[in-house]
Amino acid sequence: MSQQTNKSQAVIIRNAVKRYGDFQAVNNISLDIKPGEFFTLLGPSGCGKTTLLRMIAGFNTVDGGEICFDDKVINNVAAHKRDIGMVFQNYAIFPHLNVTENVAYGLKARKVPNAEIGPRVQEALKMVQIDHLATRKPNELSGGQQQRVALARAFVIEPSVLLMDEPLSNLDAKLRVQMRTTIKKLQQRLGITTIYVTHDQEEALAISDRIAVMKEGNIMQVGAPEEIYRKPANPFVANFIGVSNFIDCRVTSANKTATVEIEGKYSFKMPVRQEFNGDAILSARPEQLFLSDHGIAGTITLALFLGDFVQYEIKLENDQIIELNEYTKDTDSTRSVGEKVFIDFNPRQVSLYKKSSEEVISC
């Protein structure tokens, strides 16, 4: 297998639609996925991410719009002619074939010369570190080993596009972390355009070049992991990726600067991308908040020591519960339940949304 495949293709999706009766599972989605990019479709169950992946694969018909590999429309191209590799959630390896035969299957189907098949299979097995299991049958392998067979089988054909549908969801937590690192390293080494489906936010943040967050058949935000985490485009993304606190506030703005007032007692200024006056929602992650000698007043109701940080639940004067993380490197002791505290934050790190439309107004 080549260190870097040069035939990776862009995947361009224009106004893609998928309907099941009156239900629209994919709602007019457009995406530009670059050649060699690791692109993740992330969202809760039923958001349309697997449906969209299966449309790209050719397993689902396209009811509207276009899907292109580079400049070629593939809507009506049969799945086996799309030059894709596919890794499924349930591995889908053949139980009657041993590891070598499973990995060689796609090469034989593509009529690769026999003299090439052996070396390419051997290299693929080495890449996923199961070359010592070459003669075993699937029922003699662990779940993680079976998943490596599925990966080797997908990589060995050197597809122009690699599709992965929740490939790690059947593995235990430690093995998932191990395998996601393996997948990322292999993808970087081979440079294959990869579209990956998951509902696991941490997994998506760890391995993706870019992420599309989906909800009810729509794209809510597309961006690099850090951008999506630090600057969520709406409360759904803020809440789905990681943990966010949402605090009601009142905004008045002028000259792209907002004065934000919380509970009528605490106010601060922050830059905004548009003028807005009215009710808003402030979104702040637990690690963006800190305890201070001024700010939003509250009382500690729970303190959990978690090693590298202490997780506090703090009840505000309006009875809202806020989650705040204080890192042990920054403090010498854990505060007590019942202690009165003030919460503060850097206004440039938090996000601000219009309450009515949930449109982001912070920079």
LONUTOR-923892 format. One record per residue: z, y, x of N, C-alpha, C, O in turn. Coordinates in steps of 0.1 Angstrom, whole numbers, padded with zeros to 4 digits, always signed. Each point is the difference from the previous one (the first is absolute). Example, Ala and Ser with C-alpha at 12.3 -4.5 7.8 and 13.67 -1.06 7.14 Angstrom:
# residues 2
+0078-0057+0132+0000+0012-0009+0000+0012+0009+0007+0000+0010/-0014+0011-0014+0000+0011+0009+0008+0011-0008+0001+0011+0005/
# end
This chain:
# residues 363
+0000-0012+0008+0000+0012-0008+0000+0012+0009+0007+0001+0010/-0015+0009-0014-0001+0012+0008+0013+0008-0002+0007+0000-0010/-0004+0008+0021+0012+0008+0001-0001+0011-0011+0010+0003-0007/-0022+0002+0005-0001+0011-0010-0014-0002-0007-0010+0000+0006/+0011-0003-0019-0013-0002-0007-0007+0014-0003+0007+0009-0004/-0020-0009+0006-0007+0013-0001-0006+0001-0014-0007+0010-0003/+0008-0021-0005-0007+0001-0013+0009+0003-0012-0004-0001-0011/+0016+0006+0014+0009+0004-0011-0007+0011-0008-0007+0009+0005/+0009-0010-0018-0007+0009-0009+0010+0010-0007+0011-0004-0003/-0016+0015-0001+0007+0009-0009+0000-0006-0014-0010-0006-0004/+0020+0008-0004+0000-0005-0014+0002+0013-0008+0010+0007+0001/-0021-0004-0009+0000+0012-0007+0000-0003-0015-0009-0007-0005/+0019+0012-0002+0002-0003-0014-0002+0013-0008+0006+0010+0003/-0016-0010-0013-0003+0012-0007+0002-0003-0015-0007-0007-0007/+0018+0014+0001+0002-0001-0014+0001-0014-0006-0006-0003-0010/+0012-0006+0017+0001-0014-0004+0008-0002-0012+0011+0006-0002/-0016-0014-0008+0007-0002-0012+0000-0015-0003-0010-0007+0003/+0022+0002-0008+0001-0014-0004+0007+0000-0014+0011+0005-0001/-0017-0011-0009+0006-0001-0013+0002-0015-0004-0008-0008+0003/+0019+0006-0010+0002-0013-0007+0002+0004-0015+0011+0003-0004/-0021-0004-0003+0001+0004-0014+0002+0015-0001-0008+0008+0006/+0018-0004-0013+0003+0015-0001+0009+0005+0012+0002+0012+0002/+0002-0022+0006+0009+0004+0011-0008+0003+0013-0008-0008+0004/+0010+0020+0002-0007+0004+0012+0009-0003+0012+0010+0008+0002/-0012-0018+0005+0008-0004+0011-0002+0008+0013+0009+0003+0007/-0021+0001-0005-0004+0009+0011-0007+0012-0006-0010-0001-0007/+0016+0013+0009-0004+0012-0007-0008+0010+0008+0007+0010+0005/-0020-0012-0003-0008+0011+0007+0005+0003+0014+0001+0011+0004/+0001-0022+0004+0006+0002+0013-0011+0003+0011-0011-0007-0001/+0013+0016+0009-0009+0003+0012+0008+0000+0013+0011+0006+0001/-0016-0013+0009+0007-0001+0013-0011-0001+0011-0010-0006-0002/+0013+0012+0013-0008-0002+0012+0008-0007+0011+0009+0006+0005/-0012-0019-0002+0008-0007+0010-0009-0001+0012-0012-0005+0000/+0017+0009+0012-0008+0002+0012-0002-0014+0007+0008-0009-0002/-0019+0008+0010-0002-0012+0007+0012-0003+0010+0004+0009+0007/+0001-0021-0007+0011-0004+0009+0014+0005-0005+0010-0002+0007/-0009+0008-0019+0013+0005-0005+0008-0010-0006-0005-0010-0006/+0018+0011+0007+0010-0009-0007+0005+0008-0012+0008+0009+0001/-0014-0012-0013+0002+0008-0012+0008-0009-0010-0004-0011-0003/+0015+0017-0002+0009-0008-0009-0001+0006-0014+0002+0012-0002/-0003-0021-0008+0001+0003-0014+0015-0003-0004+0003-0012+0000/+0005+0021-0003+0014-0002-0003+0004+0005-0014-0005+0011-0004/+0013-0019-0003+0004+0004-0013+0008-0011-0007+0000-0011+0005/+0006+0014-0016+0008-0010-0007-0009-0011-0007-0012+0002+0000/+0017-0013-0004-0007-0010-0007-0008+0006-0012+0006+0008-0008/-0018-0012+0006-0008+0005-0011-0007+0014+0002-0005+0005-0010/+0006+0000+0022-0006+0013+0002-0015+0000+0003-0007+0011+0000/+0001-0023+0002-0014-0001+0002-0005-0003+0014-0012+0000+0003/+0022-0001+0006-0004-0002+0014-0007-0013+0003-0010+0000+0007/+0015-0011-0012-0007-0013+0002-0014+0000-0008-0009-0006+0005/+0009+0012-0016-0013+0001-0008-0010+0007+0008-0012-0005+0001/+0016+0016+0006-0010+0008+0008-0004-0008+0012-0012+0000+0004/+0021-0007+0002-0003-0009+0012-0010-0011-0004-0009-0002+0008/+0011-0004-0020-0009-0010-0004-0014+0005-0004-0010-0007+0001/+0010+0020-0005-0013+0006-0002-0008+0002+0013-0012-0002+0001/+0020+0006+0010-0006+0001+0013-0005-0013+0005-0010-0001+0007/+0018-0010-0010-0003-0013+0005-0012-0006-0008-0007-0009+0006/+0004+0013-0018-0010-0006-0008+0005-0010-0010-0008-0007-0006/+0021+0006+0005+0006-0010-0010+0001+0006-0014+0000-0007-0009/+0001+0021+0009+0000+0007-0013-0013+0008-0001-0004+0007+0010/-0002-0006-0022-0011+0009-0002+0004+0014+0000+0012+0003-0003/-0021+0006+0006+0002+0015+0000-0006+0005-0013-0012-0001-0003/+0021+0007-0006-0004+0005-0013-0005+0014+0000-0006+0005-0010/+0008+0002+0021-0005+0014+0002+0002+0004+0014+0008-0004+0007/-0017+0013-0003+0000+0005+0014-0006-0009+0010-0007-0010-0004/+0009+0013+0017-0006-0008+0011+0010-0004+0011+0009+0008+0002/-0011-0019+0004+0007-0004+0012-0011-0003+0010-0009-0007-0002/+0011+0014+0014-0010-0001+0011+0006-0005+0012+0012+0004+0003/-0019-0012+0005+0004-0003+0014-0010+0008+0008-0012-0002+0000/+0017+0012+0008-0008+0010+0006-0009+0007-0011+0006+0005-0010/-0019-0005+0011-0008+0006-0010-0006-0010-0010-0009+0004-0008/+0013-0016+0008-0006-0010-0009+0009-0003-0012+0012-0003+0002/-0017+0005-0014+0007-0003-0012+0001-0015-0002-0010-0007+0001/+0023+0002-0003+0002-0014+0000+0004-0005-0014+0004-0012-0001/-0004+0021-0009+0004-0004-0013-0005-0014-0005+0008-0008-0005/-0021+0005+0008-0006-0012-0005-0002-0010+0011-0008-0010-0003/+0014+0012+0014-0002-0010+0011+0011-0011-0002+0012+0003-0002/-0016-0015+0003+0009-0012-0002+0011+0001+0011-0002+0004+0011/+0014-0009-0015+0012+0001+0009-0003-0007+0014+0004+0006+0010/-0011-0017-0010-0002-0008+0012-0011+0007+0009-0002-0004+0012/-0004+0014-0017-0010+0008+0008+0005+0013+0005-0008+0008+0005/+0021-0005-0007+0005+0014+0003+0006+0001+0014+0004+0010+0004/-0004-0021+0004+0005+0000+0013+0015+0005+0001+0003+0009+0008/+0005-0015-0017+0014+0003+0000+0008-0012+0004-0004-0011-0001/+0016+0014+0006+0010-0010+0002+0011+0003-0010+0003+0011-0004/+0003-0022-0001+0010+0002-0011+0013-0008+0003-0001-0012+0003/+0013+0018-0004+0012-0006+0002+0008+0001-0013+0003+0011-0004/+0000-0022-0002+0007+0000-0013+0015-0001+0001+0005-0004+0010/+0002+0007-0021+0014-0001-0001+0005-0014+0002+0010-0003+0006/-0018-0007-0012+0004-0014+0000-0007-0008+0011+0000-0012+0000/-0005+0019+0010-0006-0006+0012-0014-0006-0003-0010+0003+0008/+0009-0011-0019-0013-0006-0004-0007-0008+0012-0012+0001+0002/+0020-0008+0005-0006-0009+0011-0001-0014-0006+0007-0004-0009/-0017-0003+0015-0003-0013-0006+0010-0011+0004+0001-0002+0012/+0005-0005-0021+0011-0009+0003-0005-0013+0007+0007-0006+0008/-0020+0003-0010-0005-0013+0006-0006+0002+0014-0004-0009+0007/+0003+0022-0002-0005+0003+0013+0011+0004+0009+0010+0006-0004/-0011-0010+0017+0010+0004+0010-0002+0015+0004-0009+0006-0005/+0018-0001+0013-0001+0015+0004-0013+0003+0005-0006+0010-0004/+0001-0017+0014-0013+0003+0006-0011+0000-0010-0009+0009+0000/+0008-0019-0009-0010-0002-0010+0000+0012-0010-0010+0005-0004/+0023-0001+0001+0001+0012-0009-0006+0012+0006-0007+0008-0007/+0010-0005+0019-0004+0012+0007-0015+0000+0002-0007+0010+0000/+0002-0022+0003-0015-0002+0002-0008+0001-0012-0013+0002+0001/+0019-0003-0013-0008-0001-0012-0009+0011-0002-0012-0002-0004/+0017+0015+0005-0009+0011-0002-0012+0001+0010-0010+0005-0004/+0013-0009+0016-0011+0000+0010-0011-0010-0003-0012+0003+0001/+0016-0015-0006-0010-0010-0004-0008+0005-0012-0012-0002-0001/+0019+0009-0009-0006+0005-0012-0011+0010+0004-0010+0002-0007/+0013+0005+0018-0010+0011+0005-0010-0006+0009-0008+0007+0006/+0008-0020-0004-0009-0007+0009+0000+0004+0014-0010+0002+0007/+0022+0001-0002+0002+0003+0014-0003-0012+0008+0005-0011-0004/-0012+0011+0016-0003-0012+0008+0013-0007+0004+0010+0006+0003/-0010-0019-0004+0012-0008+0003+0006+0003+0014+0012+0000+0001/-0021+0003+0009+0005+0003+0013+0009+0012+0000+0009+0002+0009/-0011+0007-0018+0008+0013-0001+0013-0002-0008+0010+0006+0003/-0010-0015-0012+0011-0002-0010+0013-0003+0007+0010+0006-0002/-0010-0016+0011+0012-0005+0007+0007+0011+0007+0012+0003-0002/-0019+0004+0011+0006+0011+0008+0006+0011-0009+0010+0006+0003/-0018-0002-0013+0005+0011-0009+0012-0004-0008+0009+0008-0002/-0008-0020-0003+0011-0005-0007+0012+0000+0009+0011+0004-0003/-0012-0010+0016+0010+0000+0009+0006+0014+0003+0012+0001+0001/-0021+0008+0001+0005+0014+0003+0007+0006-0012+0010+0007+0002/-0015-0010-0014+0007+0005-0012+0014-0005-0001+0009+0007-0004/-0008-0020+0006+0013-0007-0001+0010+0006+0011+0012+0002-0003/-0017+0001+0015+0008+0006+0010+0005+0014-0004+0011+0004+0002/-0020+0003-0008+0003+0014-0004+0012+0000-0010+0008+0009+0000/-0008-0019-0009+0011+0000-0010+0011-0010+0005+0009-0003-0008/-0010-0002+0020+0011-0008+0006+0003-0013-0007+0011-0004-0001/-0022-0003-0003+0002-0013-0006-0010-0010+0006-0003-0010-0006/-0002+0012+0019-0009-0009+0006+0006-0014+0002-0007-0010+0001/+0021+0010+0000+0007-0013+0002+0001-0008-0013+0004-0012+0001/-0009+0018-0012+0001-0007-0013-0014-0004-0005-0002-0003-0012/-0008+0003+0021-0014-0002-0003-0003-0012-0009-0009+0000-0008/+0016-0011+0010-0003-0012-0007+0009-0003-0012-0002-0010-0007/+0011+0019+0004+0009-0002-0012-0007+0003-0013-0009+0009-0001/+0014-0016-0009-0005+0003-0014+0010+0011-0006+0011+0002+0005/-0016+0005-0015+0008+0011-0006+0014-0004-0004+0009+0007+0001/-0008-0020-0007+0013-0004-0004+0010-0003+0011+0012-0002-0003/-0017+0003+0015+0009-0001+0012+0004+0013+0006+0006+0001+0011/-0010+0010-0018+0002+0014+0005+0010+0007-0008+0001-0002-0012/+0007+0012+0018+0008+0009-0007-0008+0010-0007-0012+0001+0002/+0018+0007-0011-0007+0011-0007-0007+0010+0010-0011+0004-0002/+0019+0000+0012-0005+0009+0010-0012-0006+0008-0009+0008+0003/+0010-0021+0000-0011-0006+0007-0012-0001-0009-0012+0002+0005/+0013-0005-0018-0011+0000-0009-0007+0013-0001-0012+0002-0001/+0021+0009+0001-0006+0013-0001-0008+0004+0012-0010+0007+0000/+0015-0012+0012-0008+0002+0013-0013-0007-0001-0010+0005+0006/+0009-0017-0012-0012-0007-0002-0010+0009-0008-0012+0001+0003/+0017+0004-0014-0008+0008-0009-0005+0013+0008-0012+0004-0002/+0020+0002+0010-0004+0011+0008-0011-0003+0010-0010+0006+0001/+0012-0018+0006-0009-0004+0010-0014-0003-0007-0010+0004+0006/+0011-0010-0017-0013-0003-0008-0007+0013-0004-0013+0000+0000/+0020+0010-0003-0006+0013-0004-0005+0007+0012-0011+0006-0001/+0018-0006+0012-0004+0008+0012-0012-0007+0007-0008+0007+0006/+0008-0020-0006-0009-0008+0009-0015+0003-0004-0009-0001+0009/+0006+0004-0021-0014+0003-0004-0004+0014+0004-0012+0004-0002/+0021+0004+0007-0003+0014+0004-0007+0008-0011-0011+0004+0002/+0018-0003-0014-0006+0006-0011-0001+0016+0002+0007+0005+0009/-0016+0001-0016-0001+0015+0001+0011+0006-0008+0004+0012+0003/+0002-0019-0013+0011+0005-0008+0010-0011-0002-0004-0011-0004/+0016+0013+0006+0011-0010-0002+0009+0005-0011+0005+0011+0000/-0003-0020-0010+0008+0004-0012+0012-0009-0001-0001-0012+0002/+0012+0018-0004+0013-0008+0000+0008+0004-0013+0003+0011-0002/+0000-0021-0006+0007+0002-0013+0014-0006+0001+0002-0012-0001/+0008+0021+0003+0014-0003+0001+0002-0012+0010+0006-0010-0005/-0011+0010+0017+0000-0013+0008+0013-0004+0005+0002-0012+0004/+0008+0020-0005+0014-0003+0006+0010-0002-0011+0012-0002+0003/-0015+0003-0016+0010+0000-0010+0007-0013-0002+0011+0000-0006/-0016-0011+0011+0007-0013-0002+0008-0003+0012+0006-0011+0001/-0005+0020+0009+0008-0003+0012+0014+0006-0001+0002+0010-0007/+0007-0015+0015+0014+0006+0000-0001+0013+0008-0009+0003+0007/+0020+0005-0009+0000+0014+0005-0003+0001+0015-0008+0008+0004/+0014-0016+0004-0001+0001+0015-0014-0004+0004-0006+0006+0008/+0000-0016-0014-0013-0005+0003-0011+0010-0005-0010+0002+0007/+0013+0005-0018-0009+0011-0005-0002+0011+0011-0011+0004+0003/+0022+0000+0003+0000+0010+0010-0008-0005+0012-0008+0008+0006/+0011-0020-0002-0007-0006+0011-0016-0001-0002-0008+0004+0008/+0005-0008-0020-0014-0002-0003-0008+0013-0002-0012+0001+0003/+0019+0009-0009-0007+0013-0002-0003+0006+0014-0011+0006+0002/+0020-0008+0008-0003+0004+0014-0012-0007+0005-0009+0006+0007/+0008-0019-0009-0011-0009+0005-0013+0005-0006-0010+0002+0007/+0010+0001-0021-0012+0004-0007-0005+0014+0006-0012+0002+0002/+0022+0007+0000-0004+0013+0005-0006-0001+0014-0010+0007+0003/+0016-0015+0006-0005-0001+0013-0014-0006+0001-0009+0004+0007/+0007-0015-0016-0013-0006-0001-0011+0009-0005-0011+0001+0005/+0015+0007-0015-0010+0009-0006-0003+0011+0010-0012+0004+0001/+0021+0001+0006-0003+0010+0011-0009-0005+0011-0009+0006+0004/+0012-0019-0001-0008-0006+0011-0014-0002-0004-0009+0002+0008/+0007-0007-0020-0014-0003-0005-0007+0012-0006-0012-0001-0002/+0019+0011-0003-0006+0011-0006-0007-0002-0013-0009+0007-0003/+0014-0017-0004-0007-0003-0013+0005+0009-0011+0012+0002-0001/-0021+0004-0007+0004+0008-0012+0009-0010-0009-0005-0010-0004/+0017+0015+0002+0009-0009-0008+0006+0007-0012+0005+0012+0001/-0006-0018-0013+0006+0005-0012+0011-0009-0004-0003-0012-0002/+0015+0017+0001+0012-0008-0002+0007+0004-0012+0003+0012-0003/+0001-0022-0005+0007+0003-0013+0014-0005+0002+0003-0011+0004/+0007+0020-0008+0014-0003+0000+0007+0009-0010-0004+0010-0004/+0016-0015-0001+0009+0008-0007+0012+0004+0008+0009+0007-0005/-0009-0011+0018+0011+0002+0009-0002+0013+0008-0008+0000+0008/+0016+0010-0011-0002+0013+0006+0002+0000+0015-0007+0006+0007/+0018-0013-0003+0003-0001+0015-0012-0006+0007-0004+0004+0011/-0001-0015-0016-0012-0007+0006-0012+0009+0001-0006+0001+0010/+0004+0007-0021-0012+0009+0000+0002+0011+0011-0009+0003+0007/+0021+0003-0006+0003+0010+0009-0002-0005+0015-0005+0007+0008/+0009-0020-0006+0001-0005+0013-0014-0003+0006-0003+0002+0012/-0007-0006-0020-0012-0006+0005-0013+0008-0003-0010-0002+0006/+0011+0012-0015-0012+0007-0004-0004+0012+0008+0008+0007+0006/-0021-0005-0005-0005+0013+0005+0001+0010-0011+0004+0011+0002/-0009-0015-0014+0002+0008-0012+0004-0009-0012-0003-0012+0000/+0009+0019-0010+0005-0007-0012-0006+0007-0012+0000+0013-0001/-0004-0020-0009-0002+0005-0014+0011-0005-0009+0001-0012-0002/+0007+0021-0003+0010-0004-0010-0006+0000-0014-0006+0010-0004/+0007-0021-0003-0006-0001-0013+0011-0001-0011+0011-0005+0002/-0015+0009-0014+0008-0001-0012-0009-0001-0012-0008+0009-0002/+0009-0019-0006-0007-0002-0012-0015+0003+0001-0007+0007-0008/+0001-0013+0019-0014+0000+0002-0005+0013+0006-0012+0002+0002/+0021+0007+0002-0004+0013+0006+0006+0001+0014+0010-0006+0004/-0017+0014+0005+0005+0003+0013+0009+0013-0001-0004+0010-0005/+0016-0012+0009+0010+0011+0000+0000+0009+0013+0002+0012-0001/-0005-0019+0012-0001+0007+0013-0006-0009+0010+0002-0012+0000/-0010+0018+0009-0005-0007+0011+0004+0008+0013-0002+0012+0001/+0007-0019+0009+0003+0007+0012+0006-0010+0011+0002-0012-0003/+0001+0017+0014+0006-0008+0011+0014-0003-0004+0006+0008-0008/+0000-0018+0013+0014-0004-0005+0010+0011+0002+0008+0003-0009/-0008+0004+0020+0010+0011+0002-0002+0011-0010+0009+0006-0005/-0022-0002+0002-0003+0010-0010+0005-0003-0014+0006+0008-0007/-0009-0021+0003+0005-0004-0013+0015-0001-0001+0005+0003-0011/+0001-0007+0022+0015+0000-0001+0006+0014+0001+0010+0003-0008/-0015+0005+0016+0006+0014+0002-0004+0010-0010+0007+0008-0004/-0020-0010-0001-0005+0010-0009-0006-0007-0013-0013+0001-0002/+0021-0007-0006-0006-0007-0011-0006+0010-0010+0005+0011-0002/-0017-0015-0004-0007+0009-0008+0005+0002-0014-0003+0010-0007/+0012-0019+0003+0006+0001-0014+0013-0008+0000+0002-0008+0009/+0006+0009-0019+0013-0007-0001-0002-0015+0000+0009-0007+0006/-0020+0002-0011-0002-0015+0000-0001-0005+0014+0007-0010+0003/-0015+0016+0005-0001-0004+0014+0013+0002+0008+0004-0009+0007/+0003+0020-0010+0013+0002+0007+0010-0011-0004+0008-0004+0009/-0008+0000-0021+0009-0010-0005-0004-0014+0004+0008-0009+0003/-0021+0006-0002-0005-0013+0003+0001-0004+0015+0003-0011+0003/-0006+0021+0005+0001-0002+0014+0014+0004+0005+0002+0012+0001/+0006-0021+0002+0013+0003+0005+0009+0005-0012-0002-0004-0011/+0013+0011+0015+0010+0005-0010-0001+0015-0001-0001+0006+0011/+0001-0001-0023+0000+0015-0001+0011+0004-0010+0002-0007-0010/+0004+0019+0012+0009+0006-0009-0009+0011-0007-0007+0007+0006/+0009-0006-0020-0007+0010-0007+0010+0010-0006+0009-0004-0008/-0010+0016+0011+0010+0010-0004-0008+0011-0008-0009+0006+0004/+0014-0003-0016-0006+0010-0009+0003+0014+0006+0011+0002+0005/-0020+0007-0005+0002+0013+0005-0009+0010-0007-0008-0003-0009/+0010+0016+0012-0007+0011-0006-0007+0008+0012+0006+0003+0010/-0019+0000-0012-0008+0006+0011-0005+0013-0005-0006+0002-0011/+0007+0008+0020-0008+0013-0001-0007+0002+0013+0006-0002+0011/-0018+0006-0011-0008+0001+0012-0008+0013+0001-0004+0005-0010/+0002-0001+0022-0009+0011+0003-0005-0001+0015+0008-0003+0009/-0020+0006-0007-0006+0000+0014+0002-0013+0007+0004-0001+0011/-0006-0010-0019+0000-0014+0005+0014-0004+0005+0002-0009+0009/+0009+0016-0014+0014-0003+0004+0007-0002-0014+0000+0009-0008/+0007-0020+0007+0007-0003-0012+0015+0002+0002+0005-0004+0010/+0002+0010-0020+0014-0001+0000+0004-0011-0010-0003+0001-0012/+0010-0011+0017+0004-0012-0007+0015+0001-0003+0008+0001+0009/-0005-0002-0022+0014+0001-0004+0005-0013-0007-0007-0006-0009/+0018+0000+0014+0005-0013-0005+0014+0003-0006+0009+0005+0005/-0008-0010-0018+0012+0001-0008+0005+0014-0001+0012+0002-0003/-0021+0008+0005+0004+0014-0001+0010+0005+0011+0005+0011-0001/-0002-0020+0011+0010+0003+0010-0005+0000+0014+0005+0007+0008/-0016-0014-0005-0005-0001+0013-0014+0003+0000-0008-0006-0007/+0004+0015+0016-0015+0004+0001-0004+0000+0014+0008+0003+0009/-0021-0005-0007-0006+0001+0013-0015+0003-0001-0005+0000-0011/-0001+0004+0022-0015+0003+0000-0008-0011+0007+0005-0006+0009/-0017+0004-0014-0009-0010+0006-0014+0004-0002-0003+0006-0010/-0006-0009+0020-0014+0003-0002-0007-0009-0011+0004-0012-0001/-0013+0018-0006-0007-0008-0011-0015+0003+0001-0004+0010+0006/-0004-0020-0011-0014+0002+0001-0006+0008-0011-0012+0004+0001/+0019-0001-0011-0005+0008-0012+0012+0007-0006+0012-0005+0001/-0015+0016-0008+0011+0007-0007+0004-0008-0012-0009-0005-0007/+0022+0005+0004+0005-0007-0012+0013+0005-0003+0008+0003+0008/-0006-0001-0021+0013+0004-0006+0004-0010-0011-0008-0001-0010/+0019-0005+0011+0004-0009-0011+0008-0012+0005+0005+0001+0011/-0003-0011-0020+0008-0011+0004-0007-0010+0009-0013-0002-0001/+0020-0003+0011-0006-0008+0010+0009-0012+0003+0012+0000-0004/-0017-0009+0012+0007-0012+0005+0000+0001+0016-0011+0000+0006/+0023-0001+0000+0001-0001+0014+0001-0014+0004+0009-0007-0005/-0017+0002+0014+0001-0014+0005+0005+0000+0014-0006+0006+0009/+0017-0014-0006+0005-0001+0014+0004-0014+0003+0007-0006-0009/-0011+0001+0020+0004-0014+0004+0014+0000+0005+0005+0011+0005/+0002-0022-0005+0014-0001+0004+0002+0005+0015+0010+0007+0003/-0020-0009+0005+0002+0004+0014-0004+0014+0003+0002+0006+0010/-0008+0001-0021-0003+0014+0001+0011+0009-0004+0000+0012+0002/+0010-0018-0008+0012+0007-0004+0011-0001+0011+0001-0010+0007/+0008+0020-0006+0011-0001+0009+0012+0007-0006-0001+0009-0008/+0013-0013+0013+0012+0007-0005+0002+0012+0008-0002+0001+0012/+0007+0010-0019+0001+0013+0007+0012+0008-0006+0007-0006-0008/-0005+0018+0013+0011+0008-0005-0005+0009-0011+0008+0008-0005/-0020-0009+0001-0005+0007-0012-0012-0008-0006-0005-0010+0006/+0001+0013-0018-0011-0007-0006+0003-0004-0015+0007+0008-0007/-0011-0020+0003+0002-0005-0013+0013-0007+0000+0002-0009+0008/+0008+0013-0017+0013-0006+0000+0000-0014-0007-0008-0002-0010/+0016-0007+0015+0001-0013-0005+0012-0008+0004+0008+0005+0009/-0006-0017-0014+0012-0008+0004-0005-0014+0003-0009-0006-0007/+0014+0001+0019-0005-0014+0004+0006-0010-0010+0012+0000-0002/-0021-0009-0003+0005-0010-0009-0002-0014+0006+0006-0010-0005/-0013+0009+0016-0002-0013+0007-0004+0003+0014-0008+0009+0003/+0014-0017+0007-0004+0001+0014-0002-0014+0005+0009-0008+0001/-0021+0005+0003-0004-0014+0005-0003+0002+0015-0010+0006+0004/+0018-0013+0005-0003+0000+0014-0010-0011+0003+0002-0012-0002/-0014+0016+0007-0011-0009+0002-0004-0001+0015-0012-0003+0003/+0021+0006+0006-0003-0001+0014-0006+0012+0006+0007+0009+0005/-0020-0007-0006-0006+0012+0006+0001+0012-0009-0002+0011+0005/+0006-0013-0018+0003+0012-0008+0010-0003-0011+0002-0012-0003/+0004+0022-0003+0009-0001-0011-0008+0005-0012-0005+0011+0000/+0004-0019-0011-0007+0004-0012+0011+0005-0010+0009-0008-0004/-0011+0020+0000+0010+0006-0009-0007+0002-0014-0012+0003+0000/+0019-0005-0010-0004+0004-0014+0009+0012-0003+0013-0001+0001/-0019+0012-0005+0007+0013-0002-0003+0005-0014-0011+0001-0004/+0022+0001-0004-0002+0005-0014+0000+0015+0000+0010+0006+0005/-0021+0000-0010+0000+0015-0001+0008+0005-0012+0005-0008-0008/-0004+0021+0007+0008+0005-0010-0006-0002-0014+0006+0001-0010/-0020-0004+0010-0006-0003-0013+0000-0015-0003-0007-0004-0009/+0015-0003+0017+0001-0015-0002-0011-0008+0006+0000-0012-0001/-0010+0018+0007-0011-0007+0006+0005-0007+0013+0008+0006+0007/-0013-0018-0004+0004-0007+0012-0011+0002+0010-0012-0003-0003/+0016+0007+0015-0010+0002+0011+0004-0010+0011+0011-0003+0003/-0022-0003+0004+0002-0009+0011-0003+0008+0013-0010+0006+0001/+0020-0007+0009-0002+0007+0012+0004-0010+0012+0010-0007-0001/-0018+0007+0011+0003-0008+0012+0004+0009+0012-0007+0009+0003/+0019-0013+0002+0005+0007+0012+0000-0010+0012+0006-0010-0001/-0013+0013+0011-0002-0009+0011+0012+0000+0009+0005+0010+0004/-0001-0022+0000+0013-0002+0008-0001+0007+0014+0010+0004+0005/-0022-0002+0000-0001+0007+0013+0004+0015-0002+0003+0007+0010/-0004-0002-0022+0003+0014-0003+0014+0003-0005+0003+0012-0002/+0005-0022+0001+0014+0002-0005+0009-0010+0006-0004-0011+0004/+0017+0014-0004+0010-0008+0006+0008-0008-0011+0007-0010+0004/-0009+0013-0017+0008-0007-0010-0007+0000-0013-0009+0008-0003/+0013-0018-0006-0005-0001-0013+0009+0008-0009+0012+0000+0000/-0019+0008-0009+0008+0008-0010+0005-0009-0011-0005-0010-0003/+0015+0015-0004+0008-0008-0010-0006+0003-0014-0005+0011-0003/+0006-0021-0005-0003+0001-0015+0009+0010-0006+0012+0000+0003/-0017+0010-0011+0008+0010-0006-0001+0013+0008+0005+0011-0005/-0010-0011+0017-0001+0012+0008-0010+0010-0006-0011-0004-0003/+0014+0017+0003-0009+0010-0005-0009+0004+0012+0005+0002+0011/-0018-0001-0013-0009+0003+0011-0011+0009-0005-0001+0003-0012/-0007+0003+0021-0012+0007-0003-0012-0006+0006+0001-0005+0012/-0012+0004-0020-0012-0006+0005-0010+0011+0003-0002+0009-0007/-0005-0010+0019-0010+0009+0004-0012-0007+0005+0000-0012+0002/-0011+0019+0001-0012-0006+0005-0009+0011+0006+0002+0012-0001/-0012-0017+0009-0010+0009+0005-0011+0002-0011-0007-0009-0003/+0005+0022-0002-0010+0002-0011-0014-0004+0004-0008-0003-0009/+0005+0002+0022-0014-0004+0004-0002-0015-0001-0012-0004+0001/+0023-0003-0002-0002-0015-0001+0000-0006-0014-0005-0011-0002/+0010+0018-0007+0000-0005-0014-0012+0004-0008-0008+0008+0005/+0006-0014-0017-0012+0002-0008+0004+0007-0013+0011-0003-0005/-0020+0011-0001+0003+0007-0012-0012-0002-0010-0011+0001+0004/+0014-0005-0016-0010-0003-0010+0003+0008-0013+0011+0003-0003/-0022+0001-0004+0001+0006-0013+0006-0011-0009-0004-0011+0000/+0014+0015-0008+0006-0010-0009-0009-0005-0011+0000-0012-0003/-0008+0021-0002-0009-0004-0011-0011-0009+0004-0003-0010-0007/-0004+0014+0018-0012-0008+0004+0002-0009+0011-0009-0009+0003/+0020+0010+0004+0004-0008+0012-0010+0003+0012-0001-0008+0009/-0006+0019-0010-0009+0005+0011+0009+0005+0012+0009+0007-0002/-0013-0011+0014+0007+0005+0012-0003+0015+0002-0012+0004-0001/+0023+0003+0004-0003+0015+0003+0006+0003+0014-0003+0011+0005/+0010-0020+0001+0005+0003+0014-0011-0003+0010-0010-0007-0003/+0011+0013+0015-0010-0001+0010+0001-0013+0007-0008-0003+0009/
# end
